[in-house]
Amino acid sequence: MQDFEPKIVAFCCYYCAYSAADLAGSLRLQYPANIRVIEMPCSGKTDVRVLLEAFEKGADGVYVLGCMEGDCHFLKGNYRAKRRVKQAKKILDEIGIGGERLEMYNLSAAMGPRFAEIAQEFTERIKKLGPSPLNKNYPPPPKEGKGHKGNSTKAGEGE
Protein backbone atom coordinates (compact mmCIF):
# COMPACT_ATOMS: atom_id res chain seq x y z
CA MET A 1 0.00 0.00 0.00
CA GLN A 2 2.63 2.49 -1.20
CA ASP A 3 0.13 5.28 -1.94
CA PHE A 4 -1.20 5.36 1.63
CA GLU A 5 -0.91 8.84 3.13
CA PRO A 6 -2.27 8.76 6.66
CA LYS A 7 -4.65 11.36 8.03
CA ILE A 8 -3.23 12.53 11.34
CA VAL A 9 -4.81 14.91 13.81
CA ALA A 10 -2.66 16.80 16.33
CA PHE A 11 -4.47 18.44 19.24
CA CYS A 12 -2.14 21.23 20.40
CA CYS A 13 -2.14 23.29 23.57
CA TYR A 14 -2.32 26.96 22.62
CA TYR A 15 0.38 28.15 25.02
CA CYS A 16 3.14 25.65 24.29
CA ALA A 17 2.62 23.08 21.56
CA TYR A 18 0.78 25.38 19.15
CA SER A 19 3.53 27.95 19.64
CA ALA A 20 6.09 25.21 18.91
CA ALA A 21 4.21 24.41 15.68
CA ASP A 22 4.26 28.10 14.80
CA LEU A 23 8.00 28.23 15.49
CA ALA A 24 8.57 25.19 13.28
CA GLY A 25 6.79 27.06 10.48
CA SER A 26 8.75 30.27 11.12
CA LEU A 27 12.00 28.29 10.96
CA ARG A 28 10.75 26.73 7.72
CA LEU A 29 11.20 23.25 9.11
CA GLN A 30 9.72 20.51 6.98
CA TYR A 31 7.16 18.15 8.42
CA PRO A 32 4.47 16.01 6.73
CA ALA A 33 1.58 17.93 5.18
CA ASN A 34 -0.91 15.27 6.31
CA ILE A 35 -0.84 16.58 9.91
CA ARG A 36 -3.98 18.54 10.82
CA VAL A 37 -3.20 20.80 13.75
CA ILE A 38 -6.12 21.68 16.01
CA GLU A 39 -5.53 24.48 18.50
CA MET A 40 -6.88 23.79 21.98
CA PRO A 41 -7.00 26.26 24.89
CA CYS A 42 -5.28 23.54 26.96
CA SER A 43 -4.39 19.92 26.28
CA GLY A 44 -6.53 19.12 29.33
CA LYS A 45 -9.62 20.15 27.35
CA THR A 46 -9.05 17.20 24.99
CA ASP A 47 -11.68 14.73 26.15
CA VAL A 48 -11.66 10.96 25.49
CA ARG A 49 -14.79 11.43 23.38
CA VAL A 50 -13.01 13.97 21.16
CA LEU A 51 -10.03 11.63 20.67
CA LEU A 52 -12.26 8.70 19.70
CA GLU A 53 -14.39 10.90 17.46
CA ALA A 54 -11.30 11.87 15.46
CA PHE A 55 -10.90 8.19 14.54
CA GLU A 56 -14.61 7.90 13.71
CA LYS A 57 -14.23 10.86 11.34
CA GLY A 58 -11.40 9.13 9.42
CA ALA A 59 -8.13 9.82 11.24
CA ASP A 60 -5.53 7.08 10.97
CA GLY A 61 -3.58 8.50 13.91
CA VAL A 62 -4.06 11.13 16.61
CA TYR A 63 -1.67 12.77 19.01
CA VAL A 64 -2.01 15.31 21.79
CA LEU A 65 0.69 17.89 22.40
CA GLY A 66 0.67 19.59 25.79
CA CYS A 67 2.92 21.78 27.91
CA MET A 68 5.91 20.29 29.68
CA GLU A 69 4.89 18.38 32.81
CA GLY A 70 4.67 20.75 35.76
CA ASP A 71 4.54 23.80 33.47
CA CYS A 72 0.87 23.92 32.43
CA HIS A 73 -0.69 27.37 32.27
CA PHE A 74 -3.83 25.83 33.78
CA LEU A 75 -1.80 23.97 36.44
CA LYS A 76 -2.82 20.35 35.81
CA GLY A 77 -4.26 20.30 32.30
CA ASN A 78 -1.41 18.30 30.80
CA TYR A 79 -1.73 15.67 33.56
CA ARG A 80 -5.44 15.45 32.80
CA ALA A 81 -4.66 15.03 29.09
CA LYS A 82 -2.12 12.29 29.82
CA ARG A 83 -4.71 10.37 31.84
CA ARG A 84 -7.34 10.77 29.12
CA VAL A 85 -4.97 9.64 26.38
CA LYS A 86 -4.15 6.56 28.45
CA GLN A 87 -7.89 5.80 28.83
CA ALA A 88 -8.51 6.30 25.11
CA LYS A 89 -5.56 4.04 24.19
CA LYS A 90 -7.06 1.29 26.32
CA ILE A 91 -10.44 1.70 24.58
CA LEU A 92 -8.78 1.67 21.13
CA ASP A 93 -7.01 -1.59 22.02
CA GLU A 94 -10.25 -3.13 23.29
CA ILE A 95 -12.21 -2.30 20.12
CA GLY A 96 -9.47 -3.44 17.75
CA ILE A 97 -8.24 -0.13 16.35
CA GLY A 98 -5.01 -0.18 18.34
CA GLY A 99 -3.79 2.12 21.09
CA GLU A 100 -0.51 2.68 19.22
CA ARG A 101 -2.43 5.00 16.88
CA LEU A 102 -2.74 7.53 19.73
CA GLU A 103 0.05 9.28 21.61
CA MET A 104 0.75 12.12 24.05
CA TYR A 105 3.80 14.39 23.86
CA ASN A 106 4.96 17.35 25.94
CA LEU A 107 6.60 20.42 24.37
CA SER A 108 7.59 23.91 25.35
CA ALA A 109 6.96 26.86 23.04
CA ALA A 110 10.68 26.90 22.11
CA MET A 111 10.66 23.32 20.78
CA GLY A 112 9.81 23.96 17.11
CA PRO A 113 12.38 21.44 15.82
CA ARG A 114 11.00 18.79 18.19
CA PHE A 115 7.46 19.50 16.90
CA ALA A 116 8.62 18.75 13.34
CA GLU A 117 10.48 15.64 14.54
CA ILE A 118 7.40 14.30 16.34
CA ALA A 119 5.25 14.91 13.25
CA GLN A 120 7.74 12.95 11.10
CA GLU A 121 8.14 10.08 13.59
CA PHE A 122 4.41 9.71 14.18
CA THR A 123 3.65 9.76 10.44
CA GLU A 124 6.19 6.97 9.89
CA ARG A 125 4.62 4.96 12.72
CA ILE A 126 1.13 5.27 11.22
CA LYS A 127 2.40 4.42 7.73
CA LYS A 128 3.83 1.17 9.14
CA LEU A 129 0.51 0.39 10.87
CA GLY A 130 -1.46 1.11 7.69
CA PRO A 131 -4.92 2.67 7.44
CA SER A 132 -7.20 2.71 10.45
CA PRO A 133 -9.77 -0.11 10.42
CA LEU A 134 -12.40 2.66 10.42
CA ASN A 135 -10.98 4.35 7.31
CA LYS A 136 -13.41 3.54 4.49
CA ASN A 137 -11.09 4.84 1.74
CA TYR A 138 -8.78 1.81 1.93
CA PRO A 139 -9.67 -1.88 1.77
CA PRO A 140 -8.85 -3.92 4.86
CA PRO A 141 -5.48 -5.73 4.70
CA PRO A 142 -5.67 -9.39 3.62
CA LYS A 143 -5.76 -11.87 6.49
CA GLU A 144 -2.63 -13.99 6.60
CA GLY A 145 -2.91 -17.73 6.43
CA LYS A 146 -6.41 -17.81 4.98
CA GLY A 147 -7.10 -18.46 1.32
CA HIS A 148 -9.64 -16.52 -0.69
CA LYS A 149 -12.75 -18.62 -1.30
CA GLY A 150 -14.82 -16.20 -3.35
CA ASN A 151 -13.92 -16.90 -6.99
CA SER A 152 -12.28 -20.31 -6.83
CA THR A 153 -13.79 -23.11 -8.86
CA LYS A 154 -12.83 -26.75 -9.04
CA ALA A 155 -12.00 -28.32 -12.33
CA GLY A 156 -15.16 -29.37 -14.08
CA GLU A 157 -17.45 -27.01 -12.13
CA GLY A 158 -19.29 -24.25 -13.92
CA GLU A 159 -18.26 -25.40 -17.40
ABEGO torsion letter per residue (X at the ends): XAABBBBBBBBBBAAAAAAAAAAAAAAGBBBBAABBBBBBABAAABBAAAAAAAAAAGBABBBBBBBBBGABAAGAAAAAAAAAAAAAAAAAAAAGAEAAABBBBBBBAAAAAAAAAAAAAAAAAAAAAEBBAABAABBBBBBBGBBBAAABBBBGBGX
